[in-house]
Amino acid sequence: MKTTLKDIADATGVSITAVSKVLNRKPIRISDEKREEILAVAKKMNYRANQAARALVTNRSGLIGLIVPDIENPYFSRLAKHLEKHCLEENSVLLILNSNEQADGDLRLLDVLDARQVDGIFFCPSFEAFGDPRINIKLSKLSAPLVFVDRALEDMDISKVIFDNEAGARKATAHLLARGHKKIGIIAPPPEKGASSSRLKGYTETLLEQGIEPNPRWIMYGDYGYNSGYEAGKALLSTDATAVFSCNDRMTLGFLKALREKGKNIPGDISLISNDNIPEDFTFGLAITTVIQDVILLADKAYEAYRSLVDERKITETVLIPTFIERDSVAFLPDNED
């Protein structure tokens, strides 16, 4: 039979109210000895709080939602893992939902979380959400505090924690230029979609600043997926590009497949920089130079933004700067080689 507050009160000789306040860490005039006794008895009797009843009293469900575009993407699964850690530390449960990069999915999942009266929402919008007015209308009507994570819709007074994707692309492109490369390809996410356009902008403007007009043949678009990276890789390898910046690791893996099929290698035949720090386990030991978006830092700052909303009703904007790690995938191209 389930242990109740009354059972603990009877066993310790105090009121039910006293037991409730001790177990919920609320102020109460009681001796330290009696407090420890109540906690010990509760543990011995395997007491578990009635979350539904607690929700009615505290007006908190103990649930926090996370909407991501693609949970199969290791980047988002790592984000979920580290956000869940913060939630569990405060006795909340993280509900992880997947929109499949569809605006309709975003709308449906926002409705699901709102109906469950979650305490907060972490939201990474799908590519389709950008420019879809239905999303803006839905967000304006939500009752739960919401934080944009990794991607953020523009012109909305909502807390956000994002990376400066343009800065990351600039670092990658500048490194390739410094190594003598002028014919630099890019595997970019879908055009004109939030963070993806920022990476393409950083790449394009860095080339233009060095007097290099980006060749449309060097610019390929993917969808952050393996197959799109493979198709973009086949197309790029048919051009005269000497180096490639791939905007995420799954597309990089697809590019590497196309490279193997061509019998080419890195960096001997073509140089490569990836984004997101792909583990060497997936690249057969190849150490790829990379732009790193620290997912643990992203999760930490996102949870801080959520607490600011809840505790202070303060809307915040945090822009994180990606780091750049040089490894072995970029060759030096002498000046007499293009």
VENLIN-V758486 format. One line per field, one symbol per residue. ss: DSSP state (2 for helix, 1 for strand, 0 for the rest). phi: phi as a letter, one per 40 degrees, with the letter a starting at -180 (. if undefined). burial: 1 if it has 24 or more other ideal C-beta (glycine too) atoms within 12 Angstrom, else 0. Layout:
BEGIN
ss=???
phi=???
burial=???
END
This chain:
BEGIN
ss=00002222222200022222222000000002222222222222000000222222220000111111000002222222222222222000111111000022222222222220000111100022200022222222200011111100000000111110222222222222220000011111000000222222222222222000000222111000022222222222000000111100222222222222200000000011111000022200000011110022222222222222222200001111001110000000000000
phi=.ccbccdccccbgbccccccccccfccacaccccdccccccdcccfcbccccccccccgbcgbbcbbbcacccddcccdcdcccdccccbfbbccbbbcffbcccdcccccdccccfccabbbbccccccgcccccccccbcccdbbcbgbaccfbcbdabbcccccccccccccccccgcbbbcabbcdcfbfdcccccccccccccccgbcccdccbbbbbgbdcccccccdccccbccbabbbcaccccccccccccccgbbbcdcacabbbhgcccdcbfgcccdacbbccccdcdcccccccccccbfbcbbbbcccbbbcbbbbccbddcbb
burial=00001001100101000111011000000000001001001100101010000000000111111111111011110111011101100001111111111010111011111100111111111111110100110110010111111111100101111111111111111111101011111111111011111111111101100000010001111111110111111111100011111111111111111110000101100111111111000010010111111110111011111110110000010111010111101110100000
END
